Amino acid sequence: MSADIVYITKERAKEIEEEIFTLRTKERKKIAQKIADARSHGDLSENAEYDAAKEEQGLLELKISKLETILSHAQIIEPNEMPNDKVYILSQVKLVNKMNNLKVDFTMVSDSEADFPNRKLSVSSPLGQALMGRVIGDIVEVNAPVGKIKYEILDITR
């Protein structure tokens, strides 16, 4: 992960802190027990259970490291601190697909908070990038697997 600033909400920072705590305490303890159990079975050179537990331990430590990196580069943002005249991070944007008149709405979020099924769109996604800095009435065009899609910005709120 690069040293770039990661914009996250206070709620997301708290979720990451809680996840790190759980991984460091409960999950490390579970894996340590798996390793101890596997060691008790004798020869480690041909012990698949031991190898799997050690691999799981490595993946856990990598996950903890990634989450800690996000927090170390995090800048907490508050929705009320962001202007609502243009699309910015934390904007709630209502769009209409100009080809089929289907209306959709998204909250613009950082990569670490993106959750498309829950209508949280990453500002660095193709659509997110096209929307950033735009105003109500603007039409943006995005390349999609089905071709170019045009959206009109209907509303921007916080």
Solvent accessible surface area in square Angstrom, and as a share of the most:
residue,aa,sasa,rsa
1,M,149,0.66
2,S,67,0.43
3,A,84,0.65
4,D,98,0.51
5,I,97,0.49
6,V,25,0.15
7,Y,86,0.33
8,I,0,0.00
9,T,18,0.10
10,K,120,0.51
11,E,118,0.53
12,R,50,0.18
13,A,10,0.08
14,K,122,0.52
15,E,90,0.41
16,I,0,0.00
17,E,96,0.43
18,E,93,0.42
19,E,55,0.25
20,I,10,0.05
21,F,130,0.54
22,T,53,0.31
23,L,17,0.08
24,R,108,0.39
25,T,57,0.33
26,K,129,0.55
27,E,50,0.23
28,R,96,0.35
29,K,154,0.65
30,K,115,0.49
31,I,6,0.03
32,A,56,0.43
33,Q,103,0.46
34,K,92,0.39
35,I,12,0.06
36,A,50,0.38
37,D,62,0.32
38,A,0,0.00
39,R,129,0.47
40,S,89,0.57
41,H,121,0.54
42,G,41,0.40
43,D,101,0.52
44,L,66,0.33
45,S,91,0.59
46,E,158,0.71
47,N,15,0.08
48,A,79,0.61
49,E,90,0.40
50,Y,30,0.11
51,D,79,0.41
52,A,63,0.49
53,A,4,0.03
54,K,81,0.34
55,E,115,0.52
56,E,66,0.30
57,Q,62,0.27
58,G,41,0.40
59,L,108,0.54
60,L,16,0.08
61,E,63,0.28
62,L,94,0.47
63,K,95,0.40
64,I,5,0.02
65,S,54,0.35
66,K,113,0.48
67,L,15,0.08
68,E,60,0.27
69,T,36,0.21
70,I,17,0.09
71,L,47,0.24
72,S,85,0.55
73,H,51,0.23
74,A,30,0.24
75,Q,84,0.37
76,I,74,0.37
77,I,11,0.06
78,E,50,0.22
79,P,57,0.36
80,N,134,0.69
81,E,117,0.52
82,M,42,0.19
83,P,66,0.42
84,N,87,0.45
85,D,90,0.47
86,K,78,0.33
87,V,0,0.00
88,Y,61,0.23
89,I,15,0.07
90,L,11,0.06
91,S,0,0.00
92,Q,86,0.38
93,V,1,0.00
94,K,90,0.38
95,L,0,0.00
96,V,13,0.07
97,N,18,0.09
98,K,88,0.37
99,M,144,0.64
100,N,92,0.47
101,N,116,0.59
102,L,109,0.54
103,K,132,0.56
104,V,25,0.14
105,D,73,0.38
106,F,9,0.04
107,T,35,0.20
108,M,0,0.00
109,V,4,0.02
110,S,7,0.05
111,D,93,0.48
112,S,32,0.21
113,E,24,0.11
114,A,46,0.36
115,D,49,0.25
116,F,123,0.51
117,P,118,0.74
118,N,100,0.51
119,R,110,0.40
120,K,85,0.36
121,L,9,0.05
122,S,13,0.09
123,V,33,0.19
124,S,52,0.34
125,S,27,0.17
126,P,93,0.58
127,L,19,0.09
128,G,0,0.00
129,Q,116,0.52
130,A,25,0.19
131,L,0,0.00
132,M,66,0.30
133,G,35,0.34
134,R,85,0.31
135,V,58,0.33
136,I,93,0.47
137,G,42,0.40
138,D,36,0.19
139,I,85,0.43
140,V,3,0.02
141,E,82,0.37
142,V,16,0.09
143,N,110,0.57
144,A,30,0.23
145,P,145,0.91
146,V,132,0.76
147,G,34,0.32
148,K,122,0.52
149,I,25,0.13
150,K,97,0.41
151,Y,31,0.12
152,E,40,0.18
153,I,1,0.00
154,L,60,0.30
155,D,56,0.29
156,I,9,0.05
157,T,56,0.33
158,R,68,0.25
